[in-house]
Amino acid sequence: MSEQSTTFLDRTLGNLLQTVRGVTGGGNRQISGTLKPGLPDADLARLRAQLDACLERRGGEVSSRLRAIDLARAYLSLDATGRERFLRLLAQEYDTDASRVHTAISSLTQAESPGDRRDAEAGLRDALVPSRVRLLTEFNGLDHGIKFLVDLRADLLPLTRRDGEMKALDNDLKRLLTSWFDVGFLELRRITWDSPASLLEKLIDYEAVHEIRSWTDLKNRLDSDRRCYAFLHPGLPGEPLIFVEVALVHGMADNVQRLLDPEAPALDPRRADTAIFYSISNCQKGLAGVNFGNFLIKQVVDALVHDLPNLRTFATLSPLPDFLAWLDERLDQDEEDRGELFSSQEADAIRSAAGKHEVTAAVRSLLAREDWHLDDDIVDALRVPLMRNCARYLLGAKRGERARDRVAHFHLSNGARVERLNWLGDTSSKGLGQSAGIMVNYRYKLDDIEANHEAYTGDGRVVAHASVKKQSKG
């Protein structure tokens, strides 16, 4: 577990213990006793008894809250092995009761009157709800209980791969969180250098796109020609869900190093005509896949227009985190398919630059060099074919019905269009390693946002500028 994750879990545990003291009048009551970190079989039996008592709601509302608090305290005290055993117990033993479902189905098929049928349908709906859902819902009523569940799901997600029982548990938890995190409850708040230090620390911790290296770097990102916004939710007090960082500039930015240059002079925001969204960070791993609704970025655009009516263009400068992984897969295909990636002239130039006879090995060899972007011969050999294939990747690569690129999916869902590709827009090691340094501008044109959203979510169509379409056909 990372140091960052440990800090957040410690904070959650501290908040829950404060809740315990509030309910019990100051005592730190422990119903289930102390569990060993690895949750051995004897402790697993005690945990099962605690879960059963919580489901039976023995002792009334206060006792149920105390048991829920103690379960949370126990979970947070476990190590990785113990937490997996805790979650697997929920997944395996607190699913739907098959016999109860069968009885409910029989009642429905035998119902004769409309009233009996309605009662039987209600009984079947109730029987189909796993008992663990009632257990998980107990935490919703606790102070900081939702944060506990979000962190618990962050632990659960890696265990769901190729494990149907854990996946079913995750589906239950995801449905609960989705119902609690309705977009109507989200609050958009501007973050400034005068914001609470705890919120500024979270901005540093959660920044997932371009690392904030120091407090000086942070202050630069909150300067007069920058804007930063956080989406918050009353269910997670003081814990941001999403951070959005914006640069106010002239024209559409094409290079993130220049955009974030701390030595660049600050621009008077009243003279800026373009807002560039250069970093959007999801802060809660446990909310992955929980849909906060569409048009989140439009809310930020509306806030910017209200404060700075001189702004005319709203766009991103975004990474392409999966482009080279996609290209590498294509390179592994048969020779005929690889021929779609590079023309014969391009393949010759690539082989010559790499000093290799086979084009696949040549491409991989060139991109593996840390400083390839500083070699004019390599740049000349790679630029056109990589830009063409990147355009094809953005416009055509899918995972099911959605764009394969997760950043593209987010912006297309929010109503943006693919505006422009930028060669060597990010020459950091991360940028070169993910996308050969290519970055993309997604543009939010206010009059087209809803139509773009419908085209993508309804028909799976990626709306793009004509120049990008032309580039893909190269």
Secondary structure, 3 states (H helix, E strand, C coil): CCHHHHHHHHHHHHHHHHHHHHHHCCCCCCCCCCCCCCCCHHHHHHHHHHHHHHHHCCCHHHHHHHHHHHHHHHHHCCCHHHHHHHHHHHHHHCCCCHHHHHHHHHHHHHCCCHHHHHHHHHHHHHHCCCHHHHHHHHHHHCCCHHHHHHHHHHHHHHHCCCCHHHHHHHHHHHHHHHHHCCHHHCEEEEECCCCCHHHHHHHHHHCCCCCCCCHHHHHHHCCCCEEEEEEECCCCCCCCCEEEEEEEECCCCCCHHHHCCCCCCCCCHHHCCEEEEEEEEECCHHHCCCCCCCCHHHHHHHHHHHHCCCCCEEEECECCCCHHHHHHHHHCCCHHHHCCCCCHHHHHHHHHHHCCCCHHHHHHHHHHCCCHHHCHHHHHHHHHHHHHHHHHHHHHCEECCEECCHHHHHHHHCCCEEEEEECCCCCCHHHHHHHCCCEEEEECCHHHHHHHHHHHHHHCCCCECHHHHHHHHC
